[in-house]
């Protein structure tokens, strides 16, 4: 009986610790996702590259040194069109899935894209794919706004298909 009580107590402590760690990890992912999207939306190229999952560039044939000029042109064109991001809001990340020492989760976000030239606002709901290859110490991201979930594994073979990504939602305001 004494062993049963001790074993039960140990299991209880481990489960409480696992829950607390998971919550802490999810909070950290959410903060890092905010940093990534803020850097991207503010055209901070160096900070964006710090958070961008580099394999996406490699898999799509883009060299990092080519990414910076592309990104600068992209933001120049957005500015000329009067387009900007507003009201960025990160939602609760999904459960973190760990497989083969790779941590992954989906981070939903909402933002409003304003286009002054067309006098239009679009509310966008999308997801980031968050990945950590060092037990959650650092997180890298890919904005899945342009990806169909069924095609992601062909571009990123380590994408865990158990991870459910909600589809892109957009509506004019």
C-alpha positions as CSV (number, residue, x, y, z in Angstrom):
1,X,0.0,0.0,0.0
2,X,2.8,2.3,0.9
3,X,4.5,1.7,-2.5
4,X,1.2,2.5,-4.3
5,X,0.8,5.8,-2.5
6,X,4.4,6.8,-3.2
7,X,4.1,5.8,-6.9
8,X,0.8,7.7,-7.2
9,X,2.4,10.8,-5.6
10,X,5.4,10.6,-8.0
11,X,3.0,10.3,-11.0
12,X,1.0,13.3,-9.8
13,X,4.2,15.4,-9.5
14,X,5.4,14.4,-13.0
15,X,2.0,15.2,-14.6
16,X,1.8,18.6,-12.9
17,X,5.4,19.4,-14.0
18,X,4.7,18.2,-17.6
19,X,1.5,20.4,-17.8
20,X,3.4,23.5,-16.4
21,X,6.3,22.9,-18.8
22,X,3.9,22.6,-21.8
23,X,2.1,25.9,-20.8
24,X,5.5,27.6,-20.5
25,X,6.7,26.3,-23.8
26,X,3.5,27.4,-25.6
27,X,3.8,30.9,-24.0
28,X,7.4,31.1,-25.3
29,X,6.3,29.9,-28.8
30,X,3.6,32.6,-28.8
31,X,6.1,35.3,-27.9
32,X,8.6,34.2,-30.5
33,X,5.8,34.1,-33.1
34,X,4.9,37.6,-32.2
35,X,8.5,38.7,-32.6
36,X,8.7,36.9,-36.0
37,X,5.5,38.5,-37.4
38,X,6.3,41.9,-36.0
39,X,9.7,41.8,-37.7
40,X,8.2,40.6,-41.0
41,X,5.4,43.2,-40.9
42,X,7.9,46.0,-40.1
43,X,10.3,44.9,-42.9
44,X,13.1,44.1,-40.4
45,X,14.9,41.7,-42.7
46,X,17.6,40.6,-40.3
47,X,15.1,39.8,-37.5
48,X,12.9,38.0,-39.9
49,X,15.8,35.8,-41.1
50,X,16.6,35.0,-37.4
51,X,13.1,33.5,-37.0
52,X,12.5,32.1,-40.5
53,X,12.9,28.3,-40.8
54,X,15.9,28.3,-43.2
55,X,14.9,25.0,-44.9
56,X,12.0,26.7,-46.6
57,X,14.5,28.9,-48.5
58,X,16.7,25.9,-49.4
59,X,13.7,23.7,-50.4
60,X,12.3,26.5,-52.7
61,X,15.8,27.2,-54.2
62,X,16.2,30.7,-52.7
63,X,19.6,31.6,-51.3
64,X,19.7,33.7,-48.1
65,X,21.7,36.4,-49.9
66,X,19.0,36.5,-52.6
67,X,16.2,36.7,-50.0
68,X,17.2,40.1,-48.7
69,X,16.9,42.0,-52.0
70,X,13.7,40.1,-52.8
71,X,12.3,41.1,-49.4
72,X,13.3,44.7,-49.8
73,X,11.6,44.9,-53.3
74,X,8.5,43.2,-51.8
75,X,8.2,45.8,-49.0
76,X,9.0,48.7,-51.4
77,X,6.1,47.6,-53.6
78,X,3.8,47.1,-50.6
79,X,4.6,50.7,-49.5
80,X,4.0,52.1,-53.0
81,X,0.6,50.4,-53.0
82,X,-0.2,51.8,-49.6
83,X,-0.4,48.3,-48.0
84,X,0.4,47.7,-44.4
85,X,-0.4,45.3,-41.6
86,X,-2.4,46.3,-38.5
87,X,-3.7,44.7,-35.4
88,X,-1.5,41.7,-35.3
89,X,-2.9,39.2,-32.8
90,X,-1.3,35.8,-31.9
91,X,-3.7,33.2,-30.7
92,X,-3.0,30.1,-28.5
93,X,-0.6,27.7,-30.1
94,X,-1.7,24.1,-30.7
95,X,-0.3,21.3,-28.6
96,X,3.4,20.8,-29.2
97,X,4.0,17.6,-31.0
98,X,7.4,16.0,-30.4
99,X,8.6,13.4,-32.9
100,X,12.2,12.4,-33.6
101,X,13.4,15.1,-31.3
102,X,11.7,17.8,-33.4
103,X,9.1,20.0,-31.7
104,X,6.3,21.4,-33.9
105,X,3.0,23.3,-33.4
106,X,0.7,25.6,-35.2
107,X,0.3,29.2,-34.1
108,X,-2.9,30.8,-35.3
109,X,-2.8,34.6,-35.9
110,X,-5.1,37.3,-37.1
111,X,-4.1,40.6,-38.7
112,X,-5.8,43.3,-40.8
113,X,-4.2,44.2,-44.1
114,X,-4.9,47.8,-45.1
115,X,-4.5,49.0,-48.7
116,X,-4.8,52.7,-48.9
117,X,-4.6,52.9,-52.7
118,X,-7.7,50.6,-53.0
119,X,-9.3,51.9,-49.8
120,X,-9.7,48.4,-48.5
121,X,-9.1,46.4,-45.4
122,X,-9.0,42.6,-45.2
123,X,-9.1,40.6,-42.0
124,X,-6.8,37.6,-42.3
125,X,-6.8,34.5,-40.1
126,X,-3.9,32.1,-40.8
127,X,-1.3,30.0,-39.1
128,X,2.4,29.9,-38.6
129,X,4.2,26.5,-38.5
130,X,6.6,26.6,-35.5
131,X,9.5,24.2,-35.3
132,X,12.2,23.7,-32.8
133,X,15.1,21.3,-33.3
134,X,16.6,22.0,-29.9
135,X,13.8,21.0,-27.4
136,X,12.1,24.4,-27.5
137,X,15.1,26.6,-26.8
138,X,14.7,28.4,-30.2
139,X,11.8,28.5,-32.5
140,X,11.7,29.1,-36.3
141,X,8.6,29.8,-38.3
142,X,7.0,29.6,-41.7
143,X,3.8,31.5,-42.5
144,X,1.5,28.9,-43.9
145,X,-0.9,31.5,-45.4
146,X,0.0,30.4,-49.0
147,X,0.2,26.6,-48.4
148,X,-2.4,23.9,-48.6
149,X,-1.9,21.5,-45.7
150,X,-1.8,18.5,-48.0
151,X,1.1,20.0,-50.0
152,X,3.2,21.1,-47.0
153,X,4.9,17.7,-46.5
154,X,6.1,17.7,-50.2
155,X,7.8,21.0,-49.5
156,X,8.9,20.3,-45.9
157,X,9.2,16.6,-45.4
158,X,9.7,16.9,-41.6
159,X,6.2,18.5,-41.3
160,X,4.2,16.3,-38.9
161,X,1.0,15.5,-40.6
162,X,-0.7,15.0,-37.2
163,X,-0.5,18.8,-36.9
164,X,-3.8,20.3,-38.0
165,X,-3.6,23.7,-39.7
166,X,-6.8,25.6,-40.1
167,X,-7.4,27.0,-43.6
168,X,-6.8,30.6,-44.5
169,X,-9.8,32.9,-43.8
170,X,-10.1,36.4,-45.3
171,X,-12.9,38.8,-45.3
172,X,-13.2,42.4,-46.5
173,X,-14.0,44.9,-43.7
